[in-house]
Amino acid sequence: MSHSLTDPDLLALLSDTLNGAAAPAGAAGAVICLCAQWCGTCREFATGFQQAAQAHPGLVFRWVDVEDESAAVGDLDVETFPTLVIGAADGGVRFAGPVLPQAAQIPRLLKSLGL
């Protein structure tokens, strides 16, 4: 993903996630995984992503299939799976990029971002 953290498509995706029906009141931020159903690595990563969501109830976690939800992704160019978009409640994107397909990456990133 070669977009800046102020890319309008990233900001819109984060805003939609923070303001969506699944967002708990007062959510501190959001973690969005951009993946594809056909991707075996994504399917393996999904379990760890769900576990991270359960461990961080103050954040909104959203799984976005880039093909099934292409309108939500806009013109974002996702080059590698999994790709995470992490943002704070203020609507600012703090991280956007590929990660190793290991669930332990999520809490480490959240800690380093102050979320």
N, C-alpha and C positions, 0 to 999 in steps of 0.2 A: 504494500500500500504506500503510495508515494504522495499522499495528500498531507497538507499541513493541518495542524490541530484546529485551525479556524476555517477549514473547508466547509462550505454551506451544507453539503450533503451529510457530513459527519455531525454537524450541529443539529440538523433536522432529525437525524436518526436518534441522537441522544435526547432531544426534546420530546420526540414522539414516545420514547421509552419512559422517560421520567414522568410524563403526563398521561401515560396509558392506564388502562383499567387495572393492570397487574401491579402497578406501583403502590407500595404502602405509603400511607400518609407520612410526610416528613422524611422521605427517603434521603439518605446522605449522598446518593449517587447511583450510578448504573454500570453494569458490566454487560456488554453485548458481545456475543460470539457470532462471527460471520463464518458460516460453514456451508456445506452442501450435503444433502442426503446420500448422494452417490459416493462420497468420500469416506473410505474406511477409517482413516485417521480421525475424521470428525466424529464418526459413530463411536469410536473408542474413547474420545475425549469427552463425549456427552455425559457419561456417568460422573466423571470428576467435576464437570461444570455444574451438574445438579447438586453434588455434594457441597461444592463451594457456595452455592446459592443457599442451601440449608444452614451453612455455618455463618452466613452473613445476612441475617434477616432484615437489616436496616438498609440494604441495597436492593435495587431492582436488577434481576438477572434476566436476560432475554437471549434466546437462541434464534438466530435469523438465518434461514436457508436462503442463500443469495439468488437462487433460481426461483423458488416459490414466492419469495417476498422481494422481487426485483424492484418494485416501486418504492419500498422502504429504503433500499440500498442506493437508489438514484444512480448517479454516474460514478460511484466509487469503484475503483479498480482493485479487486481483491486478487492478489497474485499467489498467496500461499495460505493454506489452511492448517490450523485454525488461526484466525485473525481476531484479535480482541479490540474493542473500543471501550474505554473506561472514562467515565466523566463524573463530575461532581454535581451536587444539587443546584449549583449556580448556573448550570448549563454549559460549563466549559469542559472541553475534551482534554483529558490529562494524558491519555495514552491511546495510540492507534497504530497497531502493527501486528505482525505475525508473532506467535509465541511457540515455544516447544510444546508438543502435545502431551504435556504433563500437568495434571491438575494442581500440583504444588506451585506452579508458576503464578496462579491466580492470587493466593493469599500474600505471596511475596510482593507482587506488583501492587496490590491494594495497600499493603503496609508502606511501601516506598512512596506511594502517592498520598499518604495520609488519609486513606479511606478505610 
